[in-house]
Amino acid sequence: MCAVRSQNQAVLQASPRRAGAGTGVRLQNCRVAGVVNPNVLKAVGEVLGARNVTPASEEPMGDAVARALHVSDAQAERWLEALSQGCTADEANARAGIVPTPDNESILTAVARALGSMIGNLNR
């Protein structure tokens, strides 16, 4: 598991009233597999939107991320989950098996910066 940074924990921890409410999923310590944090989705969505990558009608965000990063859908989902659990960008890449290439490196860097900026703004 990725180490959750204490300063980021409150930011990345999903509210039980939002994600997982009524599903029997307990959200503690940002370590719930399968739950992608809305803040992470927002940051990733903004980066993809700035690069004119938008999900097709009814396409899951993971599929759009997979297209943008030139990786499999499963890798994209693992990457989003790792980011939601508080992993650094490098840890998330390693967990998902994503290797930075000239095709995806700028997006990976932009997402890392967007998440860092978001966390910094929320911690103020």
MOQUI-V15839 format. One record per residue. N is the residue number from 1. RES is the residue in three letters. PHI is phi in whole degrees, 0 to 359 (NA if undefined). PSI is psi in radians with two decimals (999 if undefined). D_CENTER is the distance of its C-alpha to the mean C-alpha in Angstrom with 1 decimal. Layout:
n:N res:RES phi:PHI psi:PSI d_center:D_CENTER
n:N res:RES phi:PHI psi:PSI d_center:D_CENTER
This chain:
n:1 res:MET phi:NA psi:2.66 d_center:15.1
n:2 res:CYS phi:281 psi:2.59 d_center:13.3
n:3 res:ALA phi:285 psi:2.23 d_center:15.2
n:4 res:VAL phi:271 psi:2.18 d_center:13.9
n:5 res:ARG phi:285 psi:2.24 d_center:15.2
n:6 res:SER phi:302 psi:-0.63 d_center:17.7
n:7 res:GLN phi:290 psi:-0.46 d_center:17.2
n:8 res:ASN phi:268 psi:-0.28 d_center:13.4
n:9 res:GLN phi:302 psi:-0.82 d_center:14.0
n:10 res:ALA phi:295 psi:-0.59 d_center:15.4
n:11 res:VAL phi:289 psi:-0.77 d_center:12.7
n:12 res:LEU phi:271 psi:-0.16 d_center:9.8
n:13 res:GLN phi:282 psi:2.13 d_center:12.3
n:14 res:ALA phi:288 psi:2.54 d_center:12.5
n:15 res:SER phi:285 psi:2.36 d_center:16.0
n:16 res:PRO phi:297 psi:-0.34 d_center:18.2
n:17 res:ARG phi:281 psi:-0.30 d_center:19.7
n:18 res:ARG phi:260 psi:-1.75 d_center:16.6
n:19 res:ALA phi:293 psi:2.32 d_center:14.3
n:20 res:GLY phi:85 psi:-0.10 d_center:16.5
n:21 res:ALA phi:296 psi:2.24 d_center:19.7
n:22 res:GLY phi:77 psi:0.09 d_center:22.6
n:23 res:THR phi:255 psi:-0.05 d_center:20.9
n:24 res:GLY phi:82 psi:0.05 d_center:22.1
n:25 res:VAL phi:272 psi:2.19 d_center:18.7
n:26 res:ARG phi:265 psi:2.26 d_center:18.9
n:27 res:LEU phi:255 psi:1.77 d_center:16.0
n:28 res:GLN phi:224 psi:2.42 d_center:17.0
n:29 res:ASN phi:58 psi:0.39 d_center:15.7
n:30 res:CYS phi:56 psi:0.59 d_center:12.0
n:31 res:ARG phi:237 psi:0.49 d_center:12.9
n:32 res:VAL phi:269 psi:2.02 d_center:13.1
n:33 res:ALA phi:292 psi:2.50 d_center:12.2
n:34 res:GLY phi:89 psi:-0.12 d_center:11.3
n:35 res:VAL phi:254 psi:2.05 d_center:9.9
n:36 res:VAL phi:259 psi:2.17 d_center:6.5
n:37 res:ASN phi:294 psi:2.36 d_center:6.9
n:38 res:PRO phi:300 psi:-0.56 d_center:8.6
n:39 res:ASN phi:294 psi:-0.66 d_center:8.0
n:40 res:VAL phi:293 psi:-0.78 d_center:4.4
n:41 res:LEU phi:300 psi:-0.69 d_center:5.9
n:42 res:LYS phi:296 psi:-0.83 d_center:8.8
n:43 res:ALA phi:297 psi:-0.80 d_center:7.9
n:44 res:VAL phi:295 psi:-0.75 d_center:6.6
n:45 res:GLY phi:299 psi:-0.69 d_center:9.6
n:46 res:GLU phi:295 psi:-0.72 d_center:11.8
n:47 res:VAL phi:295 psi:-0.80 d_center:11.5
n:48 res:LEU phi:296 psi:-0.72 d_center:12.2
n:49 res:GLY phi:298 psi:-0.66 d_center:14.9
n:50 res:ALA phi:294 psi:-0.36 d_center:16.5
n:51 res:ARG phi:254 psi:0.31 d_center:16.9
n:52 res:ASN phi:59 psi:0.57 d_center:18.4
n:53 res:VAL phi:251 psi:1.91 d_center:15.9
n:54 res:THR phi:235 psi:2.54 d_center:15.7
n:55 res:PRO phi:298 psi:2.41 d_center:15.4
n:56 res:ALA phi:293 psi:2.93 d_center:18.9
n:57 res:SER phi:307 psi:2.15 d_center:20.6
n:58 res:GLU phi:62 psi:0.32 d_center:19.0
n:59 res:GLU phi:275 psi:2.29 d_center:16.6
n:60 res:PRO phi:298 psi:2.61 d_center:13.3
n:61 res:MET phi:302 psi:-0.65 d_center:10.2
n:62 res:GLY phi:302 psi:-0.63 d_center:9.5
n:63 res:ASP phi:291 psi:-0.70 d_center:13.0
n:64 res:ALA phi:295 psi:-0.69 d_center:12.6
n:65 res:VAL phi:297 psi:-0.74 d_center:9.8
n:66 res:ALA phi:300 psi:-0.75 d_center:12.2
n:67 res:ARG phi:298 psi:-0.77 d_center:15.1
n:68 res:ALA phi:293 psi:-0.67 d_center:13.7
n:69 res:LEU phi:269 psi:-0.12 d_center:12.9
n:70 res:HIS phi:60 psi:0.84 d_center:16.0
n:71 res:VAL phi:229 psi:3.07 d_center:14.7
n:72 res:SER phi:285 psi:2.81 d_center:15.3
n:73 res:ASP phi:300 psi:-0.70 d_center:13.5
n:74 res:ALA phi:296 psi:-0.72 d_center:13.3
n:75 res:GLN phi:296 psi:-0.73 d_center:11.7
n:76 res:ALA phi:296 psi:-0.73 d_center:9.0
n:77 res:GLU phi:295 psi:-0.77 d_center:8.5
n:78 res:ARG phi:298 psi:-0.65 d_center:8.8
n:79 res:TRP phi:294 psi:-0.80 d_center:6.3
n:80 res:LEU phi:297 psi:-0.73 d_center:3.4
n:81 res:GLU phi:296 psi:-0.73 d_center:5.9
n:82 res:ALA phi:296 psi:-0.75 d_center:6.6
n:83 res:LEU phi:298 psi:-0.67 d_center:4.1
n:84 res:SER phi:293 psi:-0.46 d_center:5.0
n:85 res:GLN phi:274 psi:0.04 d_center:8.3
n:86 res:GLY phi:97 psi:0.14 d_center:8.9
n:87 res:CYS phi:292 psi:2.60 d_center:9.1
n:88 res:THR phi:291 psi:2.93 d_center:10.0
n:89 res:ALA phi:300 psi:-0.74 d_center:9.0
n:90 res:ASP phi:295 psi:-0.71 d_center:12.2
n:91 res:GLU phi:295 psi:-0.73 d_center:11.7
n:92 res:ALA phi:296 psi:-0.73 d_center:8.5
n:93 res:ASN phi:300 psi:-0.80 d_center:10.6
n:94 res:ALA phi:296 psi:-0.75 d_center:13.6
n:95 res:ARG phi:297 psi:-0.65 d_center:12.3
n:96 res:ALA phi:272 psi:-0.14 d_center:11.3
n:97 res:GLY phi:75 psi:0.50 d_center:14.5
n:98 res:ILE phi:265 psi:2.16 d_center:13.3
n:99 res:VAL phi:255 psi:2.16 d_center:16.1
n:100 res:PRO phi:300 psi:2.27 d_center:16.0
n:101 res:THR phi:231 psi:2.95 d_center:18.8
n:102 res:PRO phi:302 psi:-0.45 d_center:20.5
n:103 res:ASP phi:285 psi:-0.51 d_center:18.8
n:104 res:ASN phi:237 psi:-0.15 d_center:15.2
n:105 res:GLU phi:299 psi:-0.69 d_center:15.6
n:106 res:SER phi:293 psi:-0.63 d_center:15.7
n:107 res:ILE phi:289 psi:-0.75 d_center:12.4
n:108 res:LEU phi:300 psi:-0.74 d_center:10.7
n:109 res:THR phi:294 psi:-0.75 d_center:12.8
n:110 res:ALA phi:296 psi:-0.68 d_center:12.2
n:111 res:VAL phi:295 psi:-0.77 d_center:8.4
n:112 res:ALA phi:301 psi:-0.76 d_center:9.4
n:113 res:ARG phi:294 psi:-0.73 d_center:12.2
n:114 res:ALA phi:297 psi:-0.74 d_center:10.7
n:115 res:LEU phi:293 psi:-0.73 d_center:8.5
n:116 res:GLY phi:298 psi:-0.73 d_center:11.8
n:117 res:SER phi:295 psi:-0.75 d_center:13.8
n:118 res:MET phi:298 psi:-0.77 d_center:12.2
n:119 res:ILE phi:295 psi:-0.72 d_center:12.6
n:120 res:GLY phi:298 psi:-0.71 d_center:16.1
n:121 res:ASN phi:291 psi:-0.67 d_center:17.0
n:122 res:LEU phi:286 psi:-0.44 d_center:16.2
n:123 res:ASN phi:276 psi:-0.09 d_center:18.1
n:124 res:ARG phi:286 psi:999 d_center:21.2
